[in-house]
Amino acid sequence: MCKWRHDSARMNPAMLLKSINYWSYPGGLEGAMPITEFFAHAKAHGFEAVEVCIGGAGDLTPATTEADCQRILQQAADAGVKIASVASGLYWGNALGNADAGSRQQAREELTAMVQITGWLGARTLLTIPGAVDVFFLPDRAAQPYDEVLNYAREGLKAVAPTAEACGVRMGIENVWNKFLLSPAEMRSFIQSVESPAVGAYVDVANLMPFGHPQDWLRTLGPLVVGIHFKDFRRAVGTIDGFVDLLEGDVPWPDVMQAIADIGYEGPVVAEMIPYYAHYPLVRCANASRAMDAILGR
C-alpha cells in the first residue's frame, strides 16, 4: 500500500491534530448549531480539535467579547477538544480588496475584531480571504480588476498585521475559487509582499485540484503554510459538484502527506465537509474522521 515516507527529523504526520470545521455540521453555515453541540459531536466523532467559525449570527460574531471567548474556551475544554483555528465567511460580503472604500473599511474592522477573537480563543490561525476578482456563487457581483484587488488586499493586510502580530495570530490566506492568487508562486509572492510574520497560507487541498497539484502548493509555500483543509474533489466533474467525501476524489493523499512531512508542518489538518448530507448528515462527519485516520496513518 502506498504511504508517505516519514523522516524522523521532521514532524510525524500521524501526530497532527485531527480537526473539523463547524460548517461541516448541520446548521453550521447559518450559525444555528450551538457551539457546545458542535464540540460534543466533534469529540464523539473522534476529532481532537475544531475550527470554529465567526459569522453574522450564532455563538461567534465580530461583536463577541473576551468574556464570551473565555466561556467558549471552557466549554471546549469540558468537551475534550482544542480550538485550533478560526474561519469566517464574512469575507464574501466585505473584503479588504473590494472596490468600495466603505466596504474595505468595514472589512478591516471585521478582520481586526476576528483577529482579536482568535487570540482570545487561544488559536493561532485565522483563515482569511482578502478579496475576489469574482465570486461564482454571487452572479450579481461585478467582476473587479485583478490589480485593484491585489493592491487593496495588500494594503488592508498591512494595516491589520500589527494587531495580528500583537495577538500572536497568523492570518492564513486560503486558496478559494475567487480567480485570485491562482498559483502557489503567486500566493507566496503576495504573502511575502505584506512583510509580516502574521500572514501565511491556508492551503485547501481540494479547492486547487481543477488547476494545480496540492503537493506542489505545499512545497512551494513551505514554511508559509499555517493551515490545511482536508477535502476531496473529482477533476472529471470540474464544478462545485465535484467536491466529494474524503478518499472518493482525486486528491493524491500519499503525495500530500509526504509534502506535509517534507515541509515540517505542525499545525492542525481540518476536515471541511460542505455541504452536509441531506439525510443523516452526522454520518458524513463520522466518515471523514475514519478517512482521516487512514490518511494520517493511524
Summary of the structure (lengths in Angstrom):
residues: 298
radius of gyration: 17.9
end to end distance: 14.1
largest distance: 54.5
contacts: 1022
relative contact order: 0.16
helix: 42%
strand: 15%
